[in-house]
Amino acid sequence: MDGYSSEIEVRMVGFFEAFGERDRRRYAALEAMKLGHGGIACISRLFECDPKTIQ
């Protein structure tokens, strides 16, 4: 899984941190779905959250 460029990841994390808890979960799940197989693991590492939060 390639994921995103480092520049995009920095912007995504900033965007993620601007949300409240409920919207963070929704955003993380959406990004994981966009990546497909392995997306949950990739996004949970990027946003430093539990994979179960994204599922």
Secondary structure as a PSIPRED ss2 file (coil, helix, strand):
# PSIPRED VFORMAT (PSIPRED V4.0)

   1 M C   1.000  0.000  0.000
   2 D C   1.000  0.000  0.000
   3 G C   1.000  0.000  0.000
   4 Y C   1.000  0.000  0.000
   5 S C   1.000  0.000  0.000
   6 S H   0.000  1.000  0.000
   7 E H   0.000  1.000  0.000
   8 I H   0.000  1.000  0.000
   9 E H   0.000  1.000  0.000
  10 V H   0.000  1.000  0.000
  11 R H   0.000  1.000  0.000
  12 M H   0.000  1.000  0.000
  13 V H   0.000  1.000  0.000
  14 G H   0.000  1.000  0.000
  15 F H   0.000  1.000  0.000
  16 F H   0.000  1.000  0.000
  17 E H   0.000  1.000  0.000
  18 A C   1.000  0.000  0.000
  19 F C   1.000  0.000  0.000
  20 G C   1.000  0.000  0.000
  21 E H   0.000  1.000  0.000
  22 R H   0.000  1.000  0.000
  23 D H   0.000  1.000  0.000
  24 R H   0.000  1.000  0.000
  25 R H   0.000  1.000  0.000
  26 R H   0.000  1.000  0.000
  27 Y H   0.000  1.000  0.000
  28 A H   0.000  1.000  0.000
  29 A H   0.000  1.000  0.000
  30 L H   0.000  1.000  0.000
  31 E H   0.000  1.000  0.000
  32 A H   0.000  1.000  0.000
  33 M H   0.000  1.000  0.000
  34 K H   0.000  1.000  0.000
  35 L H   0.000  1.000  0.000
  36 G C   1.000  0.000  0.000
  37 H C   1.000  0.000  0.000
  38 G C   1.000  0.000  0.000
  39 G H   0.000  1.000  0.000
  40 I H   0.000  1.000  0.000
  41 A H   0.000  1.000  0.000
  42 C H   0.000  1.000  0.000
  43 I H   0.000  1.000  0.000
  44 S H   0.000  1.000  0.000
  45 R H   0.000  1.000  0.000
  46 L H   0.000  1.000  0.000
  47 F H   0.000  1.000  0.000
  48 E C   1.000  0.000  0.000
  49 C C   1.000  0.000  0.000
  50 D C   1.000  0.000  0.000
  51 P H   0.000  1.000  0.000
  52 K H   0.000  1.000  0.000
  53 T H   0.000  1.000  0.000
  54 I H   0.000  1.000  0.000
  55 Q C   1.000  0.000  0.000
